[in-house]
Amino acid sequence: MANSYHVTPRDDGWAAQRAGAGRASSVHNTQADAIAAARGYLGNQGGGELNIHGQNGAIRAKDTVPKGNDPRSSKG
């Protein structure tokens, strides 16, 4: 199963949450901050799908996030 994150509205801000998780990975004041966090999580986990929900809860946009660049070149 591919990695997938959702950015959803909450009473206390915007949540970046991995699909199927019981809790949000992080909560942010703005949707833009939550999107940036979710992109970072996906990049660190080998890439995946980002689903961005609008204020009404419906998915308003989707994006594919590529694998992040790990600057570490050492083995192990």
N, CA, C and O atoms as a Tripos MOL2 file, in Angstrom:
@<TRIPOS>MOLECULE
protein
  304   303    76     0     0
PROTEIN
NO_CHARGES

@<TRIPOS>ATOM
      1 N           0.8320   -1.1770    0.0000 N.3       1 MET1
      2 CA          0.0000    0.0000    0.0000 C.3       1 MET1
      3 C           0.8770    1.2410    0.0000 C.2       1 MET1
      4 O           1.8430    1.3140    0.7590 O.2       1 MET1
      5 N           0.5610    2.1910   -0.8190 N.am      2 ALA2
      6 CA          1.3550    3.4090   -0.9420 C.3       2 ALA2
      7 C           1.1220    4.3270    0.2520 C.2       2 ALA2
      8 O           0.0600    4.2960    0.8740 O.2       2 ALA2
      9 N           2.1190    5.1370    0.5630 N.am      3 ASN3
     10 CA          1.9680    6.1360    1.6130 C.3       3 ASN3
     11 C           0.9360    7.1600    1.1870 C.2       3 ASN3
     12 O           0.8780    7.5460    0.0190 O.2       3 ASN3
     13 N           0.1350    7.5940    2.1170 N.am      4 SER4
     14 CA         -0.8890    8.5840    1.8320 C.3       4 SER4
     15 C          -1.1130    9.4390    3.0700 C.2       4 SER4
     16 O          -1.2220    8.9180    4.1800 O.2       4 SER4
     17 N          -1.1810   10.7460    2.8770 N.am      5 TYR5
     18 CA         -1.4690   11.6880    3.9470 C.3       5 TYR5
     19 C          -2.6610   12.5340    3.5570 C.2       5 TYR5
     20 O          -2.8990   12.8000    2.3790 O.2       5 TYR5
     21 N          -3.4130   12.9570    4.5740 N.am      6 HIS6
     22 CA         -4.5600   13.8310    4.3840 C.3       6 HIS6
     23 C          -4.3510   15.1020    5.2030 C.2       6 HIS6
     24 O          -3.9050   15.0460    6.3490 O.2       6 HIS6
     25 N          -4.6750   16.2420    4.6070 N.am      7 VAL7
     26 CA         -4.6960   17.5120    5.3150 C.3       7 VAL7
     27 C          -6.1680   17.8650    5.4870 C.2       7 VAL7
     28 O          -6.8760   18.0980    4.5080 O.2       7 VAL7
     29 N          -6.6230   17.9020    6.7370 N.am      8 THR8
     30 CA         -8.0410   18.0880    7.0220 C.3       8 THR8
     31 C          -8.2660   19.2000    8.0420 C.2       8 THR8
     32 O          -7.4090   19.4570    8.8880 O.2       8 THR8
     33 N          -9.4280   19.8630    7.9590 N.am      9 PRO9
     34 CA         -9.7400   20.9050    8.9480 C.3       9 PRO9
     35 C         -10.1630   20.2920   10.2800 C.2       9 PRO9
     36 O         -10.7770   19.2260   10.3250 O.2       9 PRO9
     37 N          -9.8210   20.9850   11.3520 N.am     10 ARG10
     38 CA        -10.2330   20.5940   12.7010 C.3      10 ARG10
     39 C         -10.6740   21.8470   13.4310 C.2      10 ARG10
     40 O         -10.4690   22.9570   12.9410 O.2      10 ARG10
     41 N         -11.2730   21.6800   14.5910 N.am     11 ASP11
     42 CA        -11.6900   22.8300   15.3890 C.3      11 ASP11
     43 C         -10.5030   23.6720   15.8340 C.2      11 ASP11
     44 O         -10.6230   24.8870   15.9970 O.2      11 ASP11
     45 N          -9.3520   23.0230   16.0310 N.am     12 ASP12
     46 CA         -8.1700   23.7220   16.5300 C.3      12 ASP12
     47 C          -7.1340   24.0260   15.4470 C.2      12 ASP12
     48 O          -5.9950   24.3630   15.7700 O.2      12 ASP12
     49 N          -7.5030   23.9130   14.1760 N.am     13 GLY13
     50 CA         -6.5770   24.2250   13.0840 C.3      13 GLY13
     51 C          -6.6860   23.2350   11.9450 C.2      13 GLY13
     52 O          -7.7790   22.7880   11.5960 O.2      13 GLY13
     53 N          -5.5390   22.8930   11.3640 N.am     14 TRP14
     54 CA         -5.4700   21.9590   10.2280 C.3      14 TRP14
     55 C          -4.5660   20.8020   10.6050 C.2      14 TRP14
     56 O          -3.4820   21.0110   11.1490 O.2      14 TRP14
     57 N          -5.0030   19.5870   10.3200 N.am     15 ALA15
     58 CA         -4.2560   18.3820   10.6900 C.3      15 ALA15
     59 C          -3.5760   17.7650    9.4830 C.2      15 ALA15
     60 O          -4.1500   17.7100    8.3950 O.2      15 ALA15
     61 N          -2.3560   17.3050    9.6790 N.am     16 ALA16
     62 CA         -1.6510   16.4660    8.7130 C.3      16 ALA16
     63 C          -1.6830   15.0650    9.3070 C.2      16 ALA16
     64 O          -1.0940   14.8160   10.3590 O.2      16 ALA16
     65 N          -2.3750   14.1490    8.6290 N.am     17 GLN17
     66 CA         -2.5910   12.8200    9.2040 C.3      17 GLN17
     67 C          -2.3660   11.7340    8.1650 C.2      17 GLN17
     68 O          -2.8630   11.8180    7.0420 O.2      17 GLN17
     69 N          -1.6160   10.7240    8.5510 N.am     18 ARG18
     70 CA         -1.3950    9.5790    7.6780 C.3      18 ARG18
     71 C          -2.6920    8.7900    7.5460 C.2      18 ARG18
     72 O          -3.4180    8.6170    8.5240 O.2      18 ARG18
     73 N          -2.9800    8.3170    6.3490 N.am     19 ALA19
     74 CA         -4.2050    7.5530    6.1100 C.3      19 ALA19
     75 C          -4.2410    6.3420    7.0210 C.2      19 ALA19
     76 O          -3.2640    5.5980    7.1060 O.2      19 ALA19
     77 N          -5.3520    6.1380    7.6990 N.am     20 GLY20
     78 CA         -5.5290    5.0010    8.5790 C.3      20 GLY20
     79 C          -5.0330    5.2100    9.9990 C.2      20 GLY20
     80 O          -5.2450    4.3500   10.8540 O.2      20 GLY20
     81 N          -4.3810    6.3270   10.2680 N.am     21 ALA21
     82 CA         -3.8630    6.5960   11.6060 C.3      21 ALA21
     83 C          -4.9810    7.0700   12.5220 C.2      21 ALA21
     84 O          -5.9310    7.7090   12.0690 O.2      21 ALA21
     85 N          -4.8740    6.7650   13.7790 N.am     22 GLY22
     86 CA         -5.8720    7.1730   14.7490 C.3      22 GLY22
     87 C          -5.7040    8.6050   15.2160 C.2      22 GLY22
     88 O          -6.6580    9.2220   15.6900 O.2      22 GLY22
     89 N          -4.4860    9.1440   15.0860 N.am     23 ARG23
     90 CA         -4.2070   10.5130   15.5250 C.3      23 ARG23
     91 C          -3.4920   11.2640   14.4220 C.2      23 ARG23
     92 O          -2.8640   10.6620   13.5510 O.2      23 ARG23
     93 N          -3.5900   12.5750   14.4650 N.am     24 ALA24
     94 CA         -2.8850   13.4220   13.5080 C.3      24 ALA24
     95 C          -1.3860   13.3970   13.8060 C.2      24 ALA24
     96 O          -0.9780   13.3270   14.9650 O.2      24 ALA24
     97 N          -0.5770   13.4520   12.7620 N.am     25 SER25
     98 CA          0.8710   13.5500   12.9470 C.3      25 SER25
     99 C           1.2360   14.9140   13.5050 C.2      25 SER25
    100 O           2.1520   15.0390   14.3180 O.2      25 SER25
    101 N           0.4990   15.9550   13.0540 N.am     26 SER26
    102 CA          0.7090   17.3070   13.5510 C.3      26 SER26
    103 C          -0.5250   18.1480   13.2620 C.2      26 SER26
    104 O          -1.3070   17.8370   12.3630 O.2      26 SER26
    105 N          -0.6920   19.2240   14.0370 N.am     27 VAL27
    106 CA         -1.7910   20.1710   13.8580 C.3      27 VAL27
    107 C          -1.1820   21.5540   13.6990 C.2      27 VAL27
    108 O          -0.2570   21.9230   14.4230 O.2      27 VAL27
    109 N          -1.7130   22.3260   12.7350 N.am     28 HIS28
    110 CA         -1.1380   23.6290   12.3800 C.3      28 HIS28
    111 C          -2.2140   24.7010   12.3500 C.2      28 HIS28
    112 O          -3.4010   24.4030   12.2240 O.2      28 HIS28
    113 N          -1.7840   25.9540   12.4670 N.am     29 ASN29
    114 CA         -2.7170   27.0830   12.4310 C.3      29 ASN29
    115 C          -3.2710   27.3230   11.0340 C.2      29 ASN29
    116 O          -4.4170   27.7490   10.8920 O.2      29 ASN29
    117 N          -2.4760   27.0580   10.0000 N.am     30 THR30
    118 CA         -2.9210   27.3090    8.6270 C.3      30 THR30
    119 C          -2.8670   26.0320    7.7980 C.2      30 THR30
    120 O          -2.1130   25.1060    8.0970 O.2      30 THR30
    121 N          -3.6820   26.0060    6.7550 N.am     31 GLN31
    122 CA         -3.6890   24.8710    5.8470 C.3      31 GLN31
    123 C          -2.3350   24.7600    5.1370 C.2      31 GLN31
    124 O          -1.8370   23.6560    4.9160 O.2      31 GLN31
    125 N          -1.7480   25.8930    4.7850 N.am     32 ALA32
    126 CA         -0.4520   25.8850    4.0870 C.3      32 ALA32
    127 C           0.6260   25.2230    4.9350 C.2      32 ALA32
    128 O           1.4470   24.4650    4.4170 O.2      32 ALA32
    129 N           0.6280   25.5060    6.2330 N.am     33 ASP33
    130 CA          1.6160   24.8800    7.1290 C.3      33 ASP33
    131 C           1.3940   23.3750    7.2250 C.2      33 ASP33
    132 O           2.3560   22.6070    7.2480 O.2      33 ASP33
    133 N           0.1290   22.9450    7.2810 N.am     34 ALA34
    134 CA         -0.1810   21.5190    7.3460 C.3      34 ALA34
    135 C           0.2230   20.8070    6.0570 C.2      34 ALA34
    136 O           0.7160   19.6800    6.0960 O.2      34 ALA34
    137 N           0.0160   21.4620    4.9160 N.am     35 ILE35
    138 CA          0.4180   20.8910    3.6250 C.3      35 ILE35
    139 C           1.9260   20.7210    3.5720 C.2      35 ILE35
    140 O           2.4230   19.6780    3.1460 O.2      35 ILE35
    141 N           2.6540   21.7430    4.0040 N.am     36 ALA36
    142 CA          4.1230   21.6640    3.9970 C.3      36 ALA36
    143 C           4.6100   20.5280    4.8950 C.2      36 ALA36
    144 O           5.5380   19.8050    4.5330 O.2      36 ALA36
    145 N           3.9910   20.3680    6.0570 N.am     37 ALA37
    146 CA          4.3830   19.2900    6.9720 C.3      37 ALA37
    147 C           4.1040   17.9290    6.3430 C.2      37 ALA37
    148 O           4.9520   17.0380    6.3850 O.2      37 ALA37
    149 N           2.9220   17.7690    5.7620 N.am     38 ALA38
    150 CA          2.5680   16.4880    5.1410 C.3      38 ALA38
    151 C           3.5100   16.1570    3.9830 C.2      38 ALA38
    152 O           3.9020   15.0030    3.8120 O.2      38 ALA38
    153 N           3.8720   17.1600    3.1930 N.am     39 ARG39
    154 CA          4.8380   16.9410    2.1020 C.3      39 ARG39
    155 C           6.1750   16.4630    2.6620 C.2      39 ARG39
    156 O           6.8060   15.5680    2.1000 O.2      39 ARG39
    157 N           6.6010   17.0580    3.7620 N.am     40 GLY40
    158 CA          7.8490   16.6470    4.4000 C.3      40 GLY40
    159 C           7.7900   15.2140    4.9020 C.2      40 GLY40
    160 O           8.7360   14.4500    4.7100 O.2      40 GLY40
    161 N           6.6890   14.8440    5.5430 N.am     41 TYR41
    162 CA          6.5270   13.4700    6.0240 C.3      41 TYR41
    163 C           6.5850   12.4800    4.8620 C.2      41 TYR41
    164 O           7.2710   11.4610    4.9330 O.2      41 TYR41
    165 N           5.8590   12.7940    3.7960 N.am     42 LEU42
    166 CA          5.8300   11.8900    2.6380 C.3      42 LEU42
    167 C           7.2080   11.7780    1.9840 C.2      42 LEU42
    168 O           7.6290   10.6840    1.6080 O.2      42 LEU42
    169 N           7.9070   12.9000    1.8490 N.am     43 GLY43
    170 CA          9.2440   12.8780    1.2590 C.3      43 GLY43
    171 C          10.2080   12.0230    2.0570 C.2      43 GLY43
    172 O          11.0310   11.3030    1.4920 O.2      43 GLY43
    173 N          10.0990   12.1100    3.3810 N.am     44 ASN44
    174 CA         10.9730   11.3210    4.2650 C.3      44 ASN44
    175 C          10.6220    9.8450    4.2630 C.2      44 ASN44
    176 O          11.4630    9.0080    4.5940 O.2      44 ASN44
    177 N           9.3760    9.5100    3.8910 N.am     45 GLN45
    178 CA          8.9260    8.1250    3.9080 C.3      45 GLN45
    179 C           8.9280    7.4870    2.5230 C.2      45 GLN45
    180 O           8.3080    6.4440    2.3190 O.2      45 GLN45
    181 N           9.6110    8.1000    1.5860 N.am     46 GLY46
    182 CA          9.7300    7.5000    0.2590 C.3      46 GLY46
    183 C           8.7030    7.9760   -0.7430 C.2      46 GLY46
    184 O           8.5510    7.3660   -1.8010 O.2      46 GLY46
    185 N           7.9890    9.0550   -0.4390 N.am     47 GLY47
    186 CA          7.0030    9.6050   -1.3660 C.3      47 GLY47
    187 C           5.6340    8.9940   -1.1670 C.2      47 GLY47
    188 O           5.4620    8.0340   -0.4160 O.2      47 GLY47
    189 N           4.6490    9.5770   -1.8640 N.am     48 GLY48
    190 CA          3.2910    9.0640   -1.7660 C.3      48 GLY48
    191 C           2.2710   10.0840   -2.2070 C.2      48 GLY48
    192 O           2.6060   11.0670   -2.8680 O.2      48 GLY48
    193 N           1.0240    9.8510   -1.8400 N.am     49 GLU49
    194 CA         -0.0930   10.6980   -2.2570 C.3      49 GLU49
    195 C          -0.4960   11.6600   -1.1400 C.2      49 GLU49
    196 O          -0.6080   11.2720    0.0230 O.2      49 GLU49
    197 N          -0.7130   12.9220   -1.5160 N.am     50 LEU50
    198 CA         -1.1770   13.9360   -0.5940 C.3      50 LEU50
    199 C          -2.5940   14.3250   -0.9870 C.2      50 LEU50
    200 O          -2.8300   14.7410   -2.1210 O.2      50 LEU50
    201 N          -3.5420   14.1940   -0.0580 N.am     51 ASN51
    202 CA         -4.9410   14.5490   -0.2730 C.3      51 ASN51
    203 C          -5.2560   15.7760    0.5660 C.2      51 ASN51
    204 O          -5.1550   15.7370    1.7920 O.2      51 ASN51
    205 N          -5.6390   16.8690   -0.0950 N.am     52 ILE52
    206 CA         -5.9120   18.1210    0.5840 C.3      52 ILE52
    207 C          -7.4270   18.3350    0.6240 C.2      52 ILE52
    208 O          -8.0850   18.3990   -0.4140 O.2      52 ILE52
    209 N          -7.9600   18.4450    1.8310 N.am     53 HIS53
    210 CA         -9.3930   18.6330    2.0230 C.3      53 HIS53
    211 C          -9.6920   20.1190    2.2100 C.2      53 HIS53
    212 O          -8.8790   20.8620    2.7600 O.2      53 HIS53
    213 N         -10.8560   20.5370    1.7520 N.am     54 GLY54
    214 CA        -11.2970   21.9060    1.9450 C.3      54 GLY54
    215 C         -11.9630   22.0780    3.2910 C.2      54 GLY54
    216 O         -12.0440   21.1380    4.0820 O.2      54 GLY54
    217 N         -12.4380   23.2800    3.5470 N.am     55 GLN55
    218 CA        -13.0890   23.6050    4.8080 C.3      55 GLN55
    219 C         -14.3200   22.7230    5.0550 C.2      55 GLN55
    220 O         -14.6640   22.4400    6.2030 O.2      55 GLN55
    221 N         -14.9820   22.2910    3.9730 N.am     56 ASN56
    222 CA        -16.1750   21.4500    4.1070 C.3      56 ASN56
    223 C         -15.8460   19.9670    4.2830 C.2      56 ASN56
    224 O         -16.7520   19.1500    4.4440 O.2      56 ASN56
    225 N         -14.5710   19.6140    4.2550 N.am     57 GLY57
    226 CA        -14.1470   18.2300    4.4610 C.3      57 GLY57
    227 C         -13.9640   17.4210    3.1890 C.2      57 GLY57
    228 O         -13.3640   16.3470    3.2290 O.2      57 GLY57
    229 N         -14.4680   17.9110    2.0530 N.am     58 ALA58
    230 CA        -14.3290   17.2010    0.7760 C.3      58 ALA58
    231 C         -12.9190   17.4010    0.2180 C.2      58 ALA58
    232 O         -12.3120   18.4550    0.4090 O.2      58 ALA58
    233 N         -12.4060   16.3830   -0.4720 N.am     59 ILE59
    234 CA        -11.0820   16.4960   -1.0910 C.3      59 ILE59
    235 C         -11.1590   17.5320   -2.2040 C.2      59 ILE59
    236 O         -11.9860   17.4230   -3.1090 O.2      59 ILE59
    237 N         -10.2880   18.5410   -2.1300 N.am     60 ARG60
    238 CA        -10.2800   19.5890   -3.1400 C.3      60 ARG60
    239 C          -9.0730   19.5020   -4.0690 C.2      60 ARG60
    240 O          -9.0700   20.0920   -5.1500 O.2      60 ARG60
    241 N          -8.0470   18.7630   -3.6420 N.am     61 ALA61
    242 CA         -6.8540   18.6190   -4.4840 C.3      61 ALA61
    243 C          -6.0920   17.3700   -4.0560 C.2      61 ALA61
    244 O          -6.1590   16.9380   -2.9050 O.2      61 ALA61
    245 N          -5.3620   16.8020   -5.0260 N.am     62 LYS62
    246 CA         -4.4770   15.6610   -4.7710 C.3      62 LYS62
    247 C          -3.1350   15.9620   -5.4120 C.2      62 LYS62
    248 O          -3.0480   16.6880   -6.4030 O.2      62 LYS62
    249 N          -2.0980   15.3950   -4.8310 N.am     63 ASP63
    250 CA         -0.7620   15.6050   -5.3690 C.3      63 ASP63
    251 C           0.0890   14.3760   -5.0560 C.2      63 ASP63
    252 O          -0.1060   13.7170   -4.0340 O.2      63 ASP63
    253 N           1.0160   14.0810   -5.9310 N.am     64 THR64
    254 CA          1.9760   13.0130   -5.7040 C.3      64 THR64
    255 C           3.2840   13.6500   -5.2640 C.2      64 THR64
    256 O           3.8160   14.5290   -5.9410 O.2      64 THR64
    257 N           3.7960   13.2020   -4.1300 N.am     65 VAL65
    258 CA          5.0320   13.7310   -3.5750 C.3      65 VAL65
    259 C           6.1410   12.7200   -3.8430 C.2      65 VAL65
    260 O           6.0340   11.5570   -3.4560 O.2      65 VAL65
    261 N           7.2230   13.1730   -4.5170 N.am     66 PRO66
    262 CA          8.3290   12.2440   -4.7990 C.3      66 PRO66
    263 C           9.1520   11.9560   -3.5490 C.2      66 PRO66
    264 O           9.0320   12.6380   -2.5310 O.2      66 PRO66
    265 N           9.9760   10.9460   -3.6520 N.am     67 LYS67
    266 CA         10.8910   10.5820   -2.5730 C.3      67 LYS67
    267 C          11.8020   11.7690   -2.2870 C.2      67 LYS67
    268 O          12.2660   12.4410   -3.2080 O.2      67 LYS67
    269 N          12.0540   12.0220   -1.0120 N.am     68 GLY68
    270 CA         12.9430   13.1120   -0.6070 C.3      68 GLY68
    271 C          14.3930   12.7980   -0.9230 C.2      68 GLY68
    272 O          14.7620   11.6420   -1.1330 O.2      68 GLY68
    273 N          15.2040   13.8330   -0.9540 N.am     69 ASN69
    274 CA         16.6300   13.6800   -1.2090 C.3      69 ASN69
    275 C          17.3600   13.5660    0.1150 C.2      69 ASN69
    276 O          17.3810   14.5090    0.9060 O.2      69 ASN69
    277 N          17.9540   12.4160    0.3520 N.am     70 ASP70
    278 CA         18.7240   12.2000    1.5760 C.3      70 ASP70
    279 C          20.1800   12.5690    1.2820 C.2      70 ASP70
    280 O          20.8530   11.8640    0.5300 O.2      70 ASP70
    281 N          20.6780   13.6770    1.8710 N.am     71 PRO71
    282 CA         22.0510   14.0930    1.5800 C.3      71 PRO71
    283 C          23.1110   13.1850    2.1780 C.2      71 PRO71
    284 O          24.2920   13.3140    1.8590 O.2      71 PRO71
    285 N          22.7000   12.2720    3.0370 N.am     72 ARG72
    286 CA         23.6530   11.3750    3.6860 C.3      72 ARG72
    287 C          24.0990   10.3110    2.6950 C.2      72 ARG72
    288 O          23.2690    9.6180    2.1070 O.2      72 ARG72
    289 N          25.3940   10.1810    2.5120 N.am     73 SER73
    290 CA         25.9160    9.2340    1.5390 C.3      73 SER73
    291 C          26.6040    8.0240    2.1990 C.2      73 SER73
    292 O          27.0960    7.1340    1.5040 O.2      73 SER73
    293 N          26.6350    7.9960    3.5290 N.am     74 SER74
    294 CA         27.3000    6.8770    4.1870 C.3      74 SER74
    295 C          26.4310    5.6290    4.1490 C.2      74 SER74
    296 O          25.2040    5.7130    4.1060 O.2      74 SER74
    297 N          27.0780    4.4760    4.1640 N.am     75 LYS75
    298 CA         26.3510    3.2140    4.1620 C.3      75 LYS75
    299 C          25.8110    2.9200    5.5520 C.2      75 LYS75
    300 O          26.3840    3.3280    6.5620 O.2      75 LYS75
    301 N          24.6810    2.1940    5.5770 N.am     76 GLY76
    302 CA         24.1430    1.7630    6.8630 C.3      76 GLY76
    303 C          23.0790    2.5750    7.3320 C.2      76 GLY76
    304 O          22.5350    2.3210    8.4060 O.2      76 GLY76
@<TRIPOS>BOND
     1     1     2 1
     2     2     3 1
     3     3     4 2
     4     3     5 am
     5     5     6 1
     6     6     7 1
     7     7     8 2
     8     7     9 am
     9     9    10 1
    10    10    11 1
    11    11    12 2
    12    11    13 am
    13    13    14 1
    14    14    15 1
    15    15    16 2
    16    15    17 am
    17    17    18 1
    18    18    19 1
    19    19    20 2
    20    19    21 am
    21    21    22 1
    22    22    23 1
    23    23    24 2
    24    23    25 am
    25    25    26 1
    26    26    27 1
    27    27    28 2
    28    27    29 am
    29    29    30 1
    30    30    31 1
    31    31    32 2
    32    31    33 am
    33    33    34 1
    34    34    35 1
    35    35    36 2
    36    35    37 am
    37    37    38 1
    38    38    39 1
    39    39    40 2
    40    39    41 am
    41    41    42 1
    42    42    43 1
    43    43    44 2
    44    43    45 am
    45    45    46 1
    46    46    47 1
    47    47    48 2
    48    47    49 am
    49    49    50 1
    50    50    51 1
    51    51    52 2
    52    51    53 am
    53    53    54 1
    54    54    55 1
    55    55    56 2
    56    55    57 am
    57    57    58 1
    58    58    59 1
    59    59    60 2
    60    59    61 am
    61    61    62 1
    62    62    63 1
    63    63    64 2
    64    63    65 am
    65    65    66 1
    66    66    67 1
    67    67    68 2
    68    67    69 am
    69    69    70 1
    70    70    71 1
    71    71    72 2
    72    71    73 am
    73    73    74 1
    74    74    75 1
    75    75    76 2
    76    75    77 am
    77    77    78 1
    78    78    79 1
    79    79    80 2
    80    79    81 am
    81    81    82 1
    82    82    83 1
    83    83    84 2
    84    83    85 am
    85    85    86 1
    86    86    87 1
    87    87    88 2
    88    87    89 am
    89    89    90 1
    90    90    91 1
    91    91    92 2
    92    91    93 am
    93    93    94 1
    94    94    95 1
    95    95    96 2
    96    95    97 am
    97    97    98 1
    98    98    99 1
    99    99   100 2
   100    99   101 am
   101   101   102 1
   102   102   103 1
   103   103   104 2
   104   103   105 am
   105   105   106 1
   106   106   107 1
   107   107   108 2
   108   107   109 am
   109   109   110 1
   110   110   111 1
   111   111   112 2
   112   111   113 am
   113   113   114 1
   114   114   115 1
   115   115   116 2
   116   115   117 am
   117   117   118 1
   118   118   119 1
   119   119   120 2
   120   119   121 am
   121   121   122 1
   122   122   123 1
   123   123   124 2
   124   123   125 am
   125   125   126 1
   126   126   127 1
   127   127   128 2
   128   127   129 am
   129   129   130 1
   130   130   131 1
   131   131   132 2
   132   131   133 am
   133   133   134 1
   134   134   135 1
   135   135   136 2
   136   135   137 am
   137   137   138 1
   138   138   139 1
   139   139   140 2
   140   139   141 am
   141   141   142 1
   142   142   143 1
   143   143   144 2
   144   143   145 am
   145   145   146 1
   146   146   147 1
   147   147   148 2
   148   147   149 am
   149   149   150 1
   150   150   151 1
   151   151   152 2
   152   151   153 am
   153   153   154 1
   154   154   155 1
   155   155   156 2
   156   155   157 am
   157   157   158 1
   158   158   159 1
   159   159   160 2
   160   159   161 am
   161   161   162 1
   162   162   163 1
   163   163   164 2
   164   163   165 am
   165   165   166 1
   166   166   167 1
   167   167   168 2
   168   167   169 am
   169   169   170 1
   170   170   171 1
   171   171   172 2
   172   171   173 am
   173   173   174 1
   174   174   175 1
   175   175   176 2
   176   175   177 am
   177   177   178 1
   178   178   179 1
   179   179   180 2
   180   179   181 am
   181   181   182 1
   182   182   183 1
   183   183   184 2
   184   183   185 am
   185   185   186 1
   186   186   187 1
   187   187   188 2
   188   187   189 am
   189   189   190 1
   190   190   191 1
   191   191   192 2
   192   191   193 am
   193   193   194 1
   194   194   195 1
   195   195   196 2
   196   195   197 am
   197   197   198 1
   198   198   199 1
   199   199   200 2
   200   199   201 am
   201   201   202 1
   202   202   203 1
   203   203   204 2
   204   203   205 am
   205   205   206 1
   206   206   207 1
   207   207   208 2
   208   207   209 am
   209   209   210 1
   210   210   211 1
   211   211   212 2
   212   211   213 am
   213   213   214 1
   214   214   215 1
   215   215   216 2
   216   215   217 am
   217   217   218 1
   218   218   219 1
   219   219   220 2
   220   219   221 am
   221   221   222 1
   222   222   223 1
   223   223   224 2
   224   223   225 am
   225   225   226 1
   226   226   227 1
   227   227   228 2
   228   227   229 am
   229   229   230 1
   230   230   231 1
   231   231   232 2
   232   231   233 am
   233   233   234 1
   234   234   235 1
   235   235   236 2
   236   235   237 am
   237   237   238 1
   238   238   239 1
   239   239   240 2
   240   239   241 am
   241   241   242 1
   242   242   243 1
   243   243   244 2
   244   243   245 am
   245   245   246 1
   246   246   247 1
   247   247   248 2
   248   247   249 am
   249   249   250 1
   250   250   251 1
   251   251   252 2
   252   251   253 am
   253   253   254 1
   254   254   255 1
   255   255   256 2
   256   255   257 am
   257   257   258 1
   258   258   259 1
   259   259   260 2
   260   259   261 am
   261   261   262 1
   262   262   263 1
   263   263   264 2
   264   263   265 am
   265   265   266 1
   266   266   267 1
   267   267   268 2
   268   267   269 am
   269   269   270 1
   270   270   271 1
   271   271   272 2
   272   271   273 am
   273   273   274 1
   274   274   275 1
   275   275   276 2
   276   275   277 am
   277   277   278 1
   278   278   279 1
   279   279   280 2
   280   279   281 am
   281   281   282 1
   282   282   283 1
   283   283   284 2
   284   283   285 am
   285   285   286 1
   286   286   287 1
   287   287   288 2
   288   287   289 am
   289   289   290 1
   290   290   291 1
   291   291   292 2
   292   291   293 am
   293   293   294 1
   294   294   295 1
   295   295   296 2
   296   295   297 am
   297   297   298 1
   298   298   299 1
   299   299   300 2
   300   299   301 am
   301   301   302 1
   302   302   303 1
   303   303   304 2
@<TRIPOS>SUBSTRUCTURE
     1 MET1         2 RESIDUE 1 A MET
     2 ALA2         6 RESIDUE 1 A ALA
     3 ASN3        10 RESIDUE 1 A ASN
     4 SER4        14 RESIDUE 1 A SER
     5 TYR5        18 RESIDUE 1 A TYR
     6 HIS6        22 RESIDUE 1 A HIS
     7 VAL7        26 RESIDUE 1 A VAL
     8 THR8        30 RESIDUE 1 A THR
     9 PRO9        34 RESIDUE 1 A PRO
    10 ARG10       38 RESIDUE 1 A ARG
    11 ASP11       42 RESIDUE 1 A ASP
    12 ASP12       46 RESIDUE 1 A ASP
    13 GLY13       50 RESIDUE 1 A GLY
    14 TRP14       54 RESIDUE 1 A TRP
    15 ALA15       58 RESIDUE 1 A ALA
    16 ALA16       62 RESIDUE 1 A ALA
    17 GLN17       66 RESIDUE 1 A GLN
    18 ARG18       70 RESIDUE 1 A ARG
    19 ALA19       74 RESIDUE 1 A ALA
    20 GLY20       78 RESIDUE 1 A GLY
    21 ALA21       82 RESIDUE 1 A ALA
    22 GLY22       86 RESIDUE 1 A GLY
    23 ARG23       90 RESIDUE 1 A ARG
    24 ALA24       94 RESIDUE 1 A ALA
    25 SER25       98 RESIDUE 1 A SER
    26 SER26      102 RESIDUE 1 A SER
    27 VAL27      106 RESIDUE 1 A VAL
    28 HIS28      110 RESIDUE 1 A HIS
    29 ASN29      114 RESIDUE 1 A ASN
    30 THR30      118 RESIDUE 1 A THR
    31 GLN31      122 RESIDUE 1 A GLN
    32 ALA32      126 RESIDUE 1 A ALA
    33 ASP33      130 RESIDUE 1 A ASP
    34 ALA34      134 RESIDUE 1 A ALA
    35 ILE35      138 RESIDUE 1 A ILE
    36 ALA36      142 RESIDUE 1 A ALA
    37 ALA37      146 RESIDUE 1 A ALA
    38 ALA38      150 RESIDUE 1 A ALA
    39 ARG39      154 RESIDUE 1 A ARG
    40 GLY40      158 RESIDUE 1 A GLY
    41 TYR41      162 RESIDUE 1 A TYR
    42 LEU42      166 RESIDUE 1 A LEU
    43 GLY43      170 RESIDUE 1 A GLY
    44 ASN44      174 RESIDUE 1 A ASN
    45 GLN45      178 RESIDUE 1 A GLN
    46 GLY46      182 RESIDUE 1 A GLY
    47 GLY47      186 RESIDUE 1 A GLY
    48 GLY48      190 RESIDUE 1 A GLY
    49 GLU49      194 RESIDUE 1 A GLU
    50 LEU50      198 RESIDUE 1 A LEU
    51 ASN51      202 RESIDUE 1 A ASN
    52 ILE52      206 RESIDUE 1 A ILE
    53 HIS53      210 RESIDUE 1 A HIS
    54 GLY54      214 RESIDUE 1 A GLY
    55 GLN55      218 RESIDUE 1 A GLN
    56 ASN56      222 RESIDUE 1 A ASN
    57 GLY57      226 RESIDUE 1 A GLY
    58 ALA58      230 RESIDUE 1 A ALA
    59 ILE59      234 RESIDUE 1 A ILE
    60 ARG60      238 RESIDUE 1 A ARG
    61 ALA61      242 RESIDUE 1 A ALA
    62 LYS62      246 RESIDUE 1 A LYS
    63 ASP63      250 RESIDUE 1 A ASP
    64 THR64      254 RESIDUE 1 A THR
    65 VAL65      258 RESIDUE 1 A VAL
    66 PRO66      262 RESIDUE 1 A PRO
    67 LYS67      266 RESIDUE 1 A LYS
    68 GLY68      270 RESIDUE 1 A GLY
    69 ASN69      274 RESIDUE 1 A ASN
    70 ASP70      278 RESIDUE 1 A ASP
    71 PRO71      282 RESIDUE 1 A PRO
    72 ARG72      286 RESIDUE 1 A ARG
    73 SER73      290 RESIDUE 1 A SER
    74 SER74      294 RESIDUE 1 A SER
    75 LYS75      298 RESIDUE 1 A LYS
    76 GLY76      302 RESIDUE 1 A GLY
